[in-house]
Amino acid sequence: MIFRQLIAIEVAVLSFLAETKLRLEDDRGQATAEYALVLLGAATVAMILIAWATSTGKISSLLNRIVDSIADRVS
């Protein structure tokens, strides 16, 4: 009788640990997927910003102003 109770307790503990492990693995995968989606969104925004800035010539004028500012301070 005691042996069967001990086996039942062991089975319950092992199944609880298995379920807990599955939940933790699922959460880790979800966090990784969310992280990947955030990175993808940030990269998309950066690409749109770079495409806009290069098509309008803002980057070259910004770099020219930076170089001119540094050259004025050095001179």
N, CA, C and O atoms as a Tripos MOL2 file, in Angstrom:
@<TRIPOS>MOLECULE
protein
  300   299    75     0     0
PROTEIN
NO_CHARGES

@<TRIPOS>ATOM
      1 N           0.8250   -1.1910    0.0000 N.3       1 MET1
      2 CA          0.0000    0.0000    0.0000 C.3       1 MET1
      3 C           0.8720    1.2600    0.0000 C.2       1 MET1
      4 O           0.6520    2.1660   -0.8040 O.2       1 MET1
      5 N           1.8560    1.3170    0.8970 N.am      2 ILE2
      6 CA          2.7430    2.4830    0.9670 C.3       2 ILE2
      7 C           3.5660    2.5950   -0.3140 C.2       2 ILE2
      8 O           3.8360    3.6960   -0.7930 O.2       2 ILE2
      9 N           3.9580    1.4530   -0.8610 N.am      3 PHE3
     10 CA          4.7350    1.4570   -2.0980 C.3       3 PHE3
     11 C           3.9470    2.0960   -3.2280 C.2       3 PHE3
     12 O           4.5020    2.8820   -3.9960 O.2       3 PHE3
     13 N           2.6640    1.7760   -3.3460 N.am      4 ARG4
     14 CA          1.8170    2.3570   -4.4020 C.3       4 ARG4
     15 C           1.6460    3.8610   -4.1940 C.2       4 ARG4
     16 O           1.6260    4.6190   -5.1640 O.2       4 ARG4
     17 N           1.5250    4.2900   -2.9620 N.am      5 GLN5
     18 CA          1.4020    5.7190   -2.6860 C.3       5 GLN5
     19 C           2.6860    6.4570   -3.0570 C.2       5 GLN5
     20 O           2.6460    7.5520   -3.6190 O.2       5 GLN5
     21 N           3.8270    5.8410   -2.7340 N.am      6 LEU6
     22 CA          5.1020    6.4630   -3.0920 C.3       6 LEU6
     23 C           5.2560    6.5650   -4.6090 C.2       6 LEU6
     24 O           5.7430    7.5760   -5.1150 O.2       6 LEU6
     25 N           4.8530    5.5470   -5.3210 N.am      7 ILE7
     26 CA          4.9180    5.5830   -6.7870 C.3       7 ILE7
     27 C           3.9780    6.6500   -7.3260 C.2       7 ILE7
     28 O           4.3330    7.3750   -8.2550 O.2       7 ILE7
     29 N           2.7830    6.7530   -6.7560 N.am      8 ALA8
     30 CA          1.8260    7.7710   -7.2020 C.3       8 ALA8
     31 C           2.3680    9.1750   -6.9620 C.2       8 ALA8
     32 O           2.2040   10.0600   -7.8010 O.2       8 ALA8
     33 N           3.0140    9.3770   -5.8130 N.am      9 ILE9
     34 CA          3.6130   10.6880   -5.5210 C.3       9 ILE9
     35 C           4.7530   10.9780   -6.4880 C.2       9 ILE9
     36 O           4.8880   12.1000   -6.9770 O.2       9 ILE9
     37 N           5.5680    9.9730   -6.7620 N.am     10 GLU10
     38 CA          6.6900   10.1670   -7.6800 C.3      10 GLU10
     39 C           6.1930   10.4950   -9.0830 C.2      10 GLU10
     40 O           6.7450   11.3700   -9.7500 O.2      10 GLU10
     41 N           5.1680    9.8050   -9.5240 N.am     11 VAL11
     42 CA          4.6020   10.0750  -10.8490 C.3      11 VAL11
     43 C           4.0250   11.4850  -10.8980 C.2      11 VAL11
     44 O           4.1940   12.1920  -11.8910 O.2      11 VAL11
     45 N           3.3550   11.8890   -9.8410 N.am     12 ALA12
     46 CA          2.7790   13.2370   -9.8050 C.3      12 ALA12
     47 C           3.8670   14.2970   -9.8480 C.2      12 ALA12
     48 O           3.7360   15.2930  -10.5590 O.2      12 ALA12
     49 N           4.9420   14.0910   -9.0920 N.am     13 VAL13
     50 CA          6.0450   15.0560   -9.0670 C.3      13 VAL13
     51 C           6.7230   15.1140  -10.4310 C.2      13 VAL13
     52 O           7.0070   16.1990  -10.9380 O.2      13 VAL13
     53 N           6.9830   13.9550  -11.0250 N.am     14 LEU14
     54 CA          7.6400   13.9320  -12.3340 C.3      14 LEU14
     55 C           6.7780   14.5760  -13.4180 C.2      14 LEU14
     56 O           7.2980   15.2850  -14.2790 O.2      14 LEU14
     57 N           5.4770   14.3390  -13.3840 N.am     15 SER15
     58 CA          4.6030   14.9650  -14.3870 C.3      15 SER15
     59 C           4.5330   16.4750  -14.1710 C.2      15 SER15
     60 O           4.4810   17.2410  -15.1330 O.2      15 SER15
     61 N           4.5320   16.9010  -12.9080 N.am     16 PHE16
     62 CA          4.5360   18.3370  -12.6300 C.3      16 PHE16
     63 C           5.8170   18.9780  -13.1570 C.2      16 PHE16
     64 O           5.7690   20.0460  -13.7660 O.2      16 PHE16
     65 N           6.9630   18.3330  -12.9270 N.am     17 LEU17
     66 CA          8.2390   18.8690  -13.4130 C.3      17 LEU17
     67 C           8.2870   18.8930  -14.9330 C.2      17 LEU17
     68 O           8.8260   19.8320  -15.5190 O.2      17 LEU17
     69 N           7.7320   17.8760  -15.5770 N.am     18 ALA18
     70 CA          7.7070   17.8360  -17.0390 C.3      18 ALA18
     71 C           6.8430   18.9660  -17.5900 C.2      18 ALA18
     72 O           7.2270   19.6300  -18.5530 O.2      18 ALA18
     73 N           5.6740   19.1870  -16.9820 N.am     19 GLU19
     74 CA          4.7970   20.2730  -17.4300 C.3      19 GLU19
     75 C           5.4620   21.6320  -17.2130 C.2      19 GLU19
     76 O           5.3710   22.5180  -18.0630 O.2      19 GLU19
     77 N           6.1210   21.7890  -16.0850 N.am     20 THR20
     78 CA          6.8170   23.0420  -15.7940 C.3      20 THR20
     79 C           7.9180   23.2870  -16.8080 C.2      20 THR20
     80 O           8.0940   24.4100  -17.2820 O.2      20 THR20
     81 N           8.6590   22.2460  -17.1430 N.am     21 LYS21
     82 CA          9.7330   22.3780  -18.1350 C.3      21 LYS21
     83 C           9.1650   22.7850  -19.4940 C.2      21 LYS21
     84 O           9.7330   23.6410  -20.1730 O.2      21 LYS21
     85 N           8.0470   22.1750  -19.8930 N.am     22 LEU22
     86 CA          7.4260   22.5330  -21.1690 C.3      22 LEU22
     87 C           6.9600   23.9810  -21.1730 C.2      22 LEU22
     88 O           7.1150   24.6820  -22.1740 O.2      22 LEU22
     89 N           6.3960   24.4290  -20.0700 N.am     23 ARG23
     90 CA          5.9460   25.8260  -19.9960 C.3      23 ARG23
     91 C           7.1270   26.7780  -20.0890 C.2      23 ARG23
     92 O           7.0400   27.8080  -20.7590 O.2      23 ARG23
     93 N           8.2290   26.4470  -19.4250 N.am     24 LEU24
     94 CA          9.4050   27.3120  -19.4840 C.3      24 LEU24
     95 C           9.9850   27.3470  -20.8850 C.2      24 LEU24
     96 O          10.3910   28.4060  -21.3640 O.2      24 LEU24
     97 N          10.0270   26.2030  -21.5450 N.am     25 GLU25
     98 CA         10.5480   26.1760  -22.9060 C.3      25 GLU25
     99 C           9.6540   26.9670  -23.8450 C.2      25 GLU25
    100 O          10.1480   27.6590  -24.7350 O.2      25 GLU25
    101 N           8.3480   26.8720  -23.6560 N.am     26 ASP26
    102 CA          7.4270   27.6340  -24.4960 C.3      26 ASP26
    103 C           7.6200   29.1310  -24.2850 C.2      26 ASP26
    104 O           7.6050   29.8950  -25.2510 O.2      26 ASP26
    105 N           7.8010   29.5620  -23.0370 N.am     27 ASP27
    106 CA          7.9990   30.9770  -22.7600 C.3      27 ASP27
    107 C           9.2980   31.4770  -23.3710 C.2      27 ASP27
    108 O           9.3540   32.5870  -23.8990 O.2      27 ASP27
    109 N          10.3200   30.6740  -23.3010 N.am     28 ARG28
    110 CA         11.5950   31.0900  -23.8960 C.3      28 ARG28
    111 C          11.4580   31.2620  -25.3980 C.2      28 ARG28
    112 O          11.9810   32.2230  -25.9630 O.2      28 ARG28
    113 N          10.7720   30.3560  -26.0380 N.am     29 GLY29
    114 CA         10.5700   30.4710  -27.4740 C.3      29 GLY29
    115 C           9.7490   31.6930  -27.8310 C.2      29 GLY29
    116 O          10.0100   32.3570  -28.8340 O.2      29 GLY29
    117 N           8.7610   31.9840  -27.0100 N.am     30 GLN30
    118 CA          7.9220   33.1490  -27.2640 C.3      30 GLN30
    119 C           8.7410   34.4220  -27.1000 C.2      30 GLN30
    120 O           8.6140   35.3450  -27.9050 O.2      30 GLN30
    121 N           9.5690   34.4850  -26.0800 N.am     31 ALA31
    122 CA         10.3950   35.6690  -25.8640 C.3      31 ALA31
    123 C          11.3710   35.8470  -27.0280 C.2      31 ALA31
    124 O          11.6120   36.9700  -27.4690 O.2      31 ALA31
    125 N          11.9230   34.7580  -27.5180 N.am     32 THR32
    126 CA         12.8410   34.8340  -28.6490 C.3      32 THR32
    127 C          12.1200   35.3290  -29.8920 C.2      32 THR32
    128 O          12.6560   36.1490  -30.6390 O.2      32 THR32
    129 N          10.9210   34.8410  -30.1150 N.am     33 ALA33
    130 CA         10.1570   35.2820  -31.2820 C.3      33 ALA33
    131 C           9.7980   36.7610  -31.1700 C.2      33 ALA33
    132 O           9.8820   37.4940  -32.1560 O.2      33 ALA33
    133 N           9.4010   37.2030  -29.9850 N.am     34 GLU34
    134 CA          9.0800   38.6180  -29.7970 C.3      34 GLU34
    135 C          10.3210   39.4780  -30.0140 C.2      34 GLU34
    136 O          10.2400   40.5420  -30.6290 O.2      34 GLU34
    137 N          11.4570   39.0260  -29.5160 N.am     35 TYR35
    138 CA         12.7150   39.7580  -29.7010 C.3      35 TYR35
    139 C          13.0490   39.8620  -31.1800 C.2      35 TYR35
    140 O          13.4580   40.9210  -31.6560 O.2      35 TYR35
    141 N          12.8750   38.7710  -31.9010 N.am     36 ALA36
    142 CA         13.1620   38.7800  -33.3410 C.3      36 ALA36
    143 C          12.2230   39.7340  -34.0760 C.2      36 ALA36
    144 O          12.6520   40.4350  -34.9920 O.2      36 ALA36
    145 N          10.9560   39.7680  -33.6880 N.am     37 LEU37
    146 CA         10.0110   40.6740  -34.3430 C.3      37 LEU37
    147 C          10.3430   42.1310  -34.0580 C.2      37 LEU37
    148 O          10.2110   42.9810  -34.9380 O.2      37 LEU37
    149 N          10.7720   42.4250  -32.8360 N.am     38 VAL38
    150 CA         11.1620   43.8010  -32.5030 C.3      38 VAL38
    151 C          12.3850   44.2100  -33.3240 C.2      38 VAL38
    152 O          12.4420   45.3240  -33.8430 O.2      38 VAL38
    153 N          13.3590   43.3100  -33.4400 N.am     39 LEU39
    154 CA         14.5410   43.6150  -34.2510 C.3      39 LEU39
    155 C          14.1790   43.8060  -35.7190 C.2      39 LEU39
    156 O          14.7110   44.6940  -36.3840 O.2      39 LEU39
    157 N          13.2820   42.9810  -36.2150 N.am     40 LEU40
    158 CA         12.8410   43.1150  -37.6050 C.3      40 LEU40
    159 C          12.1370   44.4490  -37.8290 C.2      40 LEU40
    160 O          12.3510   45.1060  -38.8470 O.2      40 LEU40
    161 N          11.3010   44.8440  -36.8830 N.am     41 GLY41
    162 CA         10.6130   46.1340  -36.9910 C.3      41 GLY41
    163 C          11.5830   47.2980  -36.9310 C.2      41 GLY41
    164 O          11.4520   48.2570  -37.6920 O.2      41 GLY41
    165 N          12.5580   47.2250  -36.0320 N.am     42 ALA42
    166 CA         13.5520   48.2940  -35.9300 C.3      42 ALA42
    167 C          14.3930   48.3820  -37.1960 C.2      42 ALA42
    168 O          14.7100   49.4760  -37.6620 O.2      42 ALA42
    169 N          14.7510   47.2360  -37.7480 N.am     43 ALA43
    170 CA         15.5300   47.2340  -38.9950 C.3      43 ALA43
    171 C          14.7200   47.8130  -40.1460 C.2      43 ALA43
    172 O          15.2640   48.5180  -40.9970 O.2      43 ALA43
    173 N          13.4280   47.5200  -40.1770 N.am     44 THR44
    174 CA         12.5670   48.0630  -41.2310 C.3      44 THR44
    175 C          12.4710   49.5800  -41.1320 C.2      44 THR44
    176 O          12.5690   50.2790  -42.1400 O.2      44 THR44
    177 N          12.2830   50.0830  -39.9320 N.am     45 VAL45
    178 CA         12.2210   51.5410  -39.7430 C.3      45 VAL45
    179 C          13.5450   52.1890  -40.1340 C.2      45 VAL45
    180 O          13.5610   53.2410  -40.7730 O.2      45 VAL45
    181 N          14.6520   51.5600  -39.7490 N.am     46 ALA46
    182 CA         15.9660   52.1070  -40.1060 C.3      46 ALA46
    183 C          16.1650   52.1210  -41.6170 C.2      46 ALA46
    184 O          16.6900   53.0910  -42.1640 O.2      46 ALA46
    185 N          15.7520   51.0600  -42.2920 N.am     47 MET47
    186 CA         15.9040   51.0100  -43.7500 C.3      47 MET47
    187 C          15.0460   52.0790  -44.4290 C.2      47 MET47
    188 O          15.4880   52.7080  -45.3910 O.2      47 MET47
    189 N          13.8380   52.2830  -43.9390 N.am     48 ILE48
    190 CA         12.9720   53.3280  -44.5100 C.3      48 ILE48
    191 C          13.5960   54.6980  -44.2960 C.2      48 ILE48
    192 O          13.5910   55.5330  -45.2010 O.2      48 ILE48
    193 N          14.1360   54.9370  -43.0980 N.am     49 LEU49
    194 CA         14.7790   56.2060  -42.8020 C.3      49 LEU49
    195 C          16.0090   56.4240  -43.6760 C.2      49 LEU49
    196 O          16.2220   57.5280  -44.1780 O.2      49 LEU49
    197 N          16.8100   55.3990  -43.8600 N.am     50 ILE50
    198 CA         18.0060   55.5110  -44.7090 C.3      50 ILE50
    199 C          17.6090   55.7520  -46.1550 C.2      50 ILE50
    200 O          18.2240   56.5730  -46.8350 O.2      50 ILE50
    201 N          16.5880   55.0470  -46.6360 N.am     51 ALA51
    202 CA         16.1350   55.2460  -48.0200 C.3      51 ALA51
    203 C          15.6360   56.6700  -48.2230 C.2      51 ALA51
    204 O          15.9290   57.2880  -49.2460 O.2      51 ALA51
    205 N          14.8840   57.1960  -47.2570 N.am     52 TRP52
    206 CA         14.3870   58.5660  -47.3700 C.3      52 TRP52
    207 C          15.5400   59.5640  -47.3400 C.2      52 TRP52
    208 O          15.5840   60.4970  -48.1420 O.2      52 TRP52
    209 N          16.4700   59.3620  -46.4100 N.am     53 ALA53
    210 CA         17.5640   60.3160  -46.2550 C.3      53 ALA53
    211 C          18.4840   60.3270  -47.4720 C.2      53 ALA53
    212 O          18.9590   61.3890  -47.8740 O.2      53 ALA53
    213 N          18.7400   59.1710  -48.0570 N.am     54 THR54
    214 CA         19.6120   59.1530  -49.2360 C.3      54 THR54
    215 C          18.9100   59.6890  -50.4710 C.2      54 THR54
    216 O          19.5610   60.2650  -51.3430 O.2      54 THR54
    217 N          17.6060   59.5140  -50.5660 N.am     55 SER55
    218 CA         16.8980   60.0120  -51.7460 C.3      55 SER55
    219 C          16.7270   61.5300  -51.7020 C.2      55 SER55
    220 O          16.6000   62.1600  -52.7520 O.2      55 SER55
    221 N          16.7200   62.1280  -50.5120 N.am     56 THR56
    222 CA         16.5340   63.5750  -50.4140 C.3      56 THR56
    223 C          17.8540   64.3330  -50.3410 C.2      56 THR56
    224 O          17.8640   65.5620  -50.4110 O.2      56 THR56
    225 N          18.9720   63.6130  -50.2000 N.am     57 GLY57
    226 CA         20.2690   64.2810  -50.1160 C.3      57 GLY57
    227 C          20.5720   64.8360  -48.7390 C.2      57 GLY57
    228 O          21.5330   65.5860  -48.5730 O.2      57 GLY57
    229 N          19.7810   64.4840  -47.7670 N.am     58 LYS58
    230 CA         19.9890   64.9960  -46.4050 C.3      58 LYS58
    231 C          21.2870   64.4670  -45.7910 C.2      58 LYS58
    232 O          21.9430   65.1730  -45.0250 O.2      58 LYS58
    233 N          21.6540   63.2470  -46.1170 N.am     59 ILE59
    234 CA         22.8610   62.6540  -45.5290 C.3      59 ILE59
    235 C          24.1020   63.4100  -45.9990 C.2      59 ILE59
    236 O          24.9660   63.7530  -45.1930 O.2      59 ILE59
    237 N          24.1870   63.6630  -47.2810 N.am     60 SER60
    238 CA         25.3780   64.3530  -47.7880 C.3      60 SER60
    239 C          25.4760   65.7700  -47.2270 C.2      60 SER60
    240 O          26.5720   66.2250  -46.9000 O.2      60 SER60
    241 N          24.3530   66.4710  -47.1110 N.am     61 SER61
    242 CA         24.4150   67.8100  -46.5440 C.3      61 SER61
    243 C          24.7650   67.7680  -45.0570 C.2      61 SER61
    244 O          25.4820   68.6390  -44.5650 O.2      61 SER61
    245 N          24.2620   66.7590  -44.3400 N.am     62 LEU62
    246 CA         24.6100   66.6050  -42.9310 C.3      62 LEU62
    247 C          26.1020   66.3440  -42.7680 C.2      62 LEU62
    248 O          26.7600   66.9630  -41.9320 O.2      62 LEU62
    249 N          26.6290   65.4270  -43.5690 N.am     63 LEU63
    250 CA         28.0600   65.1340  -43.4800 C.3      63 LEU63
    251 C          28.9100   66.3460  -43.8610 C.2      63 LEU63
    252 O          29.9530   66.5840  -43.2520 O.2      63 LEU63
    253 N          28.4750   67.1110  -44.8600 N.am     64 ASN64
    254 CA         29.2050   68.3190  -45.2400 C.3      64 ASN64
    255 C          29.2260   69.3320  -44.0990 C.2      64 ASN64
    256 O          30.2510   69.9610  -43.8390 O.2      64 ASN64
    257 N          28.0850   69.4860  -43.4160 N.am     65 ARG65
    258 CA         28.0440   70.4160  -42.2820 C.3      65 ARG65
    259 C          28.9400   69.9540  -41.1460 C.2      65 ARG65
    260 O          29.6020   70.7680  -40.5030 O.2      65 ARG65
    261 N          28.9630   68.6490  -40.8960 N.am     66 ILE66
    262 CA         29.8180   68.1160  -39.8300 C.3      66 ILE66
    263 C          31.2870   68.3520  -40.1560 C.2      66 ILE66
    264 O          32.0520   68.8090  -39.3070 O.2      66 ILE66
    265 N          31.6770   68.0400  -41.3870 N.am     67 VAL67
    266 CA         33.0780   68.2310  -41.7910 C.3      67 VAL67
    267 C          33.4400   69.7070  -41.7580 C.2      67 VAL67
    268 O          34.5250   70.0560  -41.2930 O.2      67 VAL67
    269 N          32.5690   70.5790  -42.2340 N.am     68 ASP68
    270 CA         32.8420   72.0180  -42.2020 C.3      68 ASP68
    271 C          32.9600   72.5190  -40.7640 C.2      68 ASP68
    272 O          33.8150   73.3510  -40.4630 O.2      68 ASP68
    273 N          32.1030   72.0140  -39.8780 N.am     69 SER69
    274 CA         32.1550   72.4320  -38.4580 C.3      69 SER69
    275 C          33.4760   71.9970  -37.8250 C.2      69 SER69
    276 O          34.0960   72.7640  -37.0880 O.2      69 SER69
    277 N          33.8970   70.7870  -38.1070 N.am     70 ILE70
    278 CA         35.1640   70.3030  -37.5460 C.3      70 ILE70
    279 C          36.3340   71.0820  -38.1330 C.2      70 ILE70
    280 O          37.2750   71.4310  -37.4210 O.2      70 ILE70
    281 N          36.2720   71.3510  -39.4330 N.am     71 ALA71
    282 CA         37.3550   72.1010  -40.0720 C.3      71 ALA71
    283 C          37.4370   73.5200  -39.5200 C.2      71 ALA71
    284 O          38.5420   74.0340  -39.3460 O.2      71 ALA71
    285 N          36.3110   74.1730  -39.2370 N.am     72 ASP72
    286 CA         36.3180   75.5080  -38.6640 C.3      72 ASP72
    287 C          36.9170   75.5110  -37.2630 C.2      72 ASP72
    288 O          37.6240   76.4520  -36.9020 O.2      72 ASP72
    289 N          36.6510   74.4880  -36.4750 N.am     73 ARG73
    290 CA         37.1980   74.4210  -35.1120 C.3      73 ARG73
    291 C          38.6890   74.1390  -35.1060 C.2      73 ARG73
    292 O          39.4120   74.6130  -34.2300 O.2      73 ARG73
    293 N          39.1520   73.3690  -36.0790 N.am     74 VAL74
    294 CA         40.5880   73.0430  -36.1510 C.3      74 VAL74
    295 C          41.3850   74.2460  -36.6500 C.2      74 VAL74
    296 O          42.5030   74.4810  -36.1900 O.2      74 VAL74
    297 N          40.8300   74.9960  -37.5700 N.am     75 SER75
    298 CA         41.5440   76.1280  -38.1660 C.3      75 SER75
    299 C          41.7220   77.2690  -37.2090 C.2      75 SER75
    300 O          42.3040   78.2920  -37.5680 O.2      75 SER75
@<TRIPOS>BOND
     1     1     2 1
     2     2     3 1
     3     3     4 2
     4     3     5 am
     5     5     6 1
     6     6     7 1
     7     7     8 2
     8     7     9 am
     9     9    10 1
    10    10    11 1
    11    11    12 2
    12    11    13 am
    13    13    14 1
    14    14    15 1
    15    15    16 2
    16    15    17 am
    17    17    18 1
    18    18    19 1
    19    19    20 2
    20    19    21 am
    21    21    22 1
    22    22    23 1
    23    23    24 2
    24    23    25 am
    25    25    26 1
    26    26    27 1
    27    27    28 2
    28    27    29 am
    29    29    30 1
    30    30    31 1
    31    31    32 2
    32    31    33 am
    33    33    34 1
    34    34    35 1
    35    35    36 2
    36    35    37 am
    37    37    38 1
    38    38    39 1
    39    39    40 2
    40    39    41 am
    41    41    42 1
    42    42    43 1
    43    43    44 2
    44    43    45 am
    45    45    46 1
    46    46    47 1
    47    47    48 2
    48    47    49 am
    49    49    50 1
    50    50    51 1
    51    51    52 2
    52    51    53 am
    53    53    54 1
    54    54    55 1
    55    55    56 2
    56    55    57 am
    57    57    58 1
    58    58    59 1
    59    59    60 2
    60    59    61 am
    61    61    62 1
    62    62    63 1
    63    63    64 2
    64    63    65 am
    65    65    66 1
    66    66    67 1
    67    67    68 2
    68    67    69 am
    69    69    70 1
    70    70    71 1
    71    71    72 2
    72    71    73 am
    73    73    74 1
    74    74    75 1
    75    75    76 2
    76    75    77 am
    77    77    78 1
    78    78    79 1
    79    79    80 2
    80    79    81 am
    81    81    82 1
    82    82    83 1
    83    83    84 2
    84    83    85 am
    85    85    86 1
    86    86    87 1
    87    87    88 2
    88    87    89 am
    89    89    90 1
    90    90    91 1
    91    91    92 2
    92    91    93 am
    93    93    94 1
    94    94    95 1
    95    95    96 2
    96    95    97 am
    97    97    98 1
    98    98    99 1
    99    99   100 2
   100    99   101 am
   101   101   102 1
   102   102   103 1
   103   103   104 2
   104   103   105 am
   105   105   106 1
   106   106   107 1
   107   107   108 2
   108   107   109 am
   109   109   110 1
   110   110   111 1
   111   111   112 2
   112   111   113 am
   113   113   114 1
   114   114   115 1
   115   115   116 2
   116   115   117 am
   117   117   118 1
   118   118   119 1
   119   119   120 2
   120   119   121 am
   121   121   122 1
   122   122   123 1
   123   123   124 2
   124   123   125 am
   125   125   126 1
   126   126   127 1
   127   127   128 2
   128   127   129 am
   129   129   130 1
   130   130   131 1
   131   131   132 2
   132   131   133 am
   133   133   134 1
   134   134   135 1
   135   135   136 2
   136   135   137 am
   137   137   138 1
   138   138   139 1
   139   139   140 2
   140   139   141 am
   141   141   142 1
   142   142   143 1
   143   143   144 2
   144   143   145 am
   145   145   146 1
   146   146   147 1
   147   147   148 2
   148   147   149 am
   149   149   150 1
   150   150   151 1
   151   151   152 2
   152   151   153 am
   153   153   154 1
   154   154   155 1
   155   155   156 2
   156   155   157 am
   157   157   158 1
   158   158   159 1
   159   159   160 2
   160   159   161 am
   161   161   162 1
   162   162   163 1
   163   163   164 2
   164   163   165 am
   165   165   166 1
   166   166   167 1
   167   167   168 2
   168   167   169 am
   169   169   170 1
   170   170   171 1
   171   171   172 2
   172   171   173 am
   173   173   174 1
   174   174   175 1
   175   175   176 2
   176   175   177 am
   177   177   178 1
   178   178   179 1
   179   179   180 2
   180   179   181 am
   181   181   182 1
   182   182   183 1
   183   183   184 2
   184   183   185 am
   185   185   186 1
   186   186   187 1
   187   187   188 2
   188   187   189 am
   189   189   190 1
   190   190   191 1
   191   191   192 2
   192   191   193 am
   193   193   194 1
   194   194   195 1
   195   195   196 2
   196   195   197 am
   197   197   198 1
   198   198   199 1
   199   199   200 2
   200   199   201 am
   201   201   202 1
   202   202   203 1
   203   203   204 2
   204   203   205 am
   205   205   206 1
   206   206   207 1
   207   207   208 2
   208   207   209 am
   209   209   210 1
   210   210   211 1
   211   211   212 2
   212   211   213 am
   213   213   214 1
   214   214   215 1
   215   215   216 2
   216   215   217 am
   217   217   218 1
   218   218   219 1
   219   219   220 2
   220   219   221 am
   221   221   222 1
   222   222   223 1
   223   223   224 2
   224   223   225 am
   225   225   226 1
   226   226   227 1
   227   227   228 2
   228   227   229 am
   229   229   230 1
   230   230   231 1
   231   231   232 2
   232   231   233 am
   233   233   234 1
   234   234   235 1
   235   235   236 2
   236   235   237 am
   237   237   238 1
   238   238   239 1
   239   239   240 2
   240   239   241 am
   241   241   242 1
   242   242   243 1
   243   243   244 2
   244   243   245 am
   245   245   246 1
   246   246   247 1
   247   247   248 2
   248   247   249 am
   249   249   250 1
   250   250   251 1
   251   251   252 2
   252   251   253 am
   253   253   254 1
   254   254   255 1
   255   255   256 2
   256   255   257 am
   257   257   258 1
   258   258   259 1
   259   259   260 2
   260   259   261 am
   261   261   262 1
   262   262   263 1
   263   263   264 2
   264   263   265 am
   265   265   266 1
   266   266   267 1
   267   267   268 2
   268   267   269 am
   269   269   270 1
   270   270   271 1
   271   271   272 2
   272   271   273 am
   273   273   274 1
   274   274   275 1
   275   275   276 2
   276   275   277 am
   277   277   278 1
   278   278   279 1
   279   279   280 2
   280   279   281 am
   281   281   282 1
   282   282   283 1
   283   283   284 2
   284   283   285 am
   285   285   286 1
   286   286   287 1
   287   287   288 2
   288   287   289 am
   289   289   290 1
   290   290   291 1
   291   291   292 2
   292   291   293 am
   293   293   294 1
   294   294   295 1
   295   295   296 2
   296   295   297 am
   297   297   298 1
   298   298   299 1
   299   299   300 2
@<TRIPOS>SUBSTRUCTURE
     1 MET1         2 RESIDUE 1 A MET
     2 ILE2         6 RESIDUE 1 A ILE
     3 PHE3        10 RESIDUE 1 A PHE
     4 ARG4        14 RESIDUE 1 A ARG
     5 GLN5        18 RESIDUE 1 A GLN
     6 LEU6        22 RESIDUE 1 A LEU
     7 ILE7        26 RESIDUE 1 A ILE
     8 ALA8        30 RESIDUE 1 A ALA
     9 ILE9        34 RESIDUE 1 A ILE
    10 GLU10       38 RESIDUE 1 A GLU
    11 VAL11       42 RESIDUE 1 A VAL
    12 ALA12       46 RESIDUE 1 A ALA
    13 VAL13       50 RESIDUE 1 A VAL
    14 LEU14       54 RESIDUE 1 A LEU
    15 SER15       58 RESIDUE 1 A SER
    16 PHE16       62 RESIDUE 1 A PHE
    17 LEU17       66 RESIDUE 1 A LEU
    18 ALA18       70 RESIDUE 1 A ALA
    19 GLU19       74 RESIDUE 1 A GLU
    20 THR20       78 RESIDUE 1 A THR
    21 LYS21       82 RESIDUE 1 A LYS
    22 LEU22       86 RESIDUE 1 A LEU
    23 ARG23       90 RESIDUE 1 A ARG
    24 LEU24       94 RESIDUE 1 A LEU
    25 GLU25       98 RESIDUE 1 A GLU
    26 ASP26      102 RESIDUE 1 A ASP
    27 ASP27      106 RESIDUE 1 A ASP
    28 ARG28      110 RESIDUE 1 A ARG
    29 GLY29      114 RESIDUE 1 A GLY
    30 GLN30      118 RESIDUE 1 A GLN
    31 ALA31      122 RESIDUE 1 A ALA
    32 THR32      126 RESIDUE 1 A THR
    33 ALA33      130 RESIDUE 1 A ALA
    34 GLU34      134 RESIDUE 1 A GLU
    35 TYR35      138 RESIDUE 1 A TYR
    36 ALA36      142 RESIDUE 1 A ALA
    37 LEU37      146 RESIDUE 1 A LEU
    38 VAL38      150 RESIDUE 1 A VAL
    39 LEU39      154 RESIDUE 1 A LEU
    40 LEU40      158 RESIDUE 1 A LEU
    41 GLY41      162 RESIDUE 1 A GLY
    42 ALA42      166 RESIDUE 1 A ALA
    43 ALA43      170 RESIDUE 1 A ALA
    44 THR44      174 RESIDUE 1 A THR
    45 VAL45      178 RESIDUE 1 A VAL
    46 ALA46      182 RESIDUE 1 A ALA
    47 MET47      186 RESIDUE 1 A MET
    48 ILE48      190 RESIDUE 1 A ILE
    49 LEU49      194 RESIDUE 1 A LEU
    50 ILE50      198 RESIDUE 1 A ILE
    51 ALA51      202 RESIDUE 1 A ALA
    52 TRP52      206 RESIDUE 1 A TRP
    53 ALA53      210 RESIDUE 1 A ALA
    54 THR54      214 RESIDUE 1 A THR
    55 SER55      218 RESIDUE 1 A SER
    56 THR56      222 RESIDUE 1 A THR
    57 GLY57      226 RESIDUE 1 A GLY
    58 LYS58      230 RESIDUE 1 A LYS
    59 ILE59      234 RESIDUE 1 A ILE
    60 SER60      238 RESIDUE 1 A SER
    61 SER61      242 RESIDUE 1 A SER
    62 LEU62      246 RESIDUE 1 A LEU
    63 LEU63      250 RESIDUE 1 A LEU
    64 ASN64      254 RESIDUE 1 A ASN
    65 ARG65      258 RESIDUE 1 A ARG
    66 ILE66      262 RESIDUE 1 A ILE
    67 VAL67      266 RESIDUE 1 A VAL
    68 ASP68      270 RESIDUE 1 A ASP
    69 SER69      274 RESIDUE 1 A SER
    70 ILE70      278 RESIDUE 1 A ILE
    71 ALA71      282 RESIDUE 1 A ALA
    72 ASP72      286 RESIDUE 1 A ASP
    73 ARG73      290 RESIDUE 1 A ARG
    74 VAL74      294 RESIDUE 1 A VAL
    75 SER75      298 RESIDUE 1 A SER
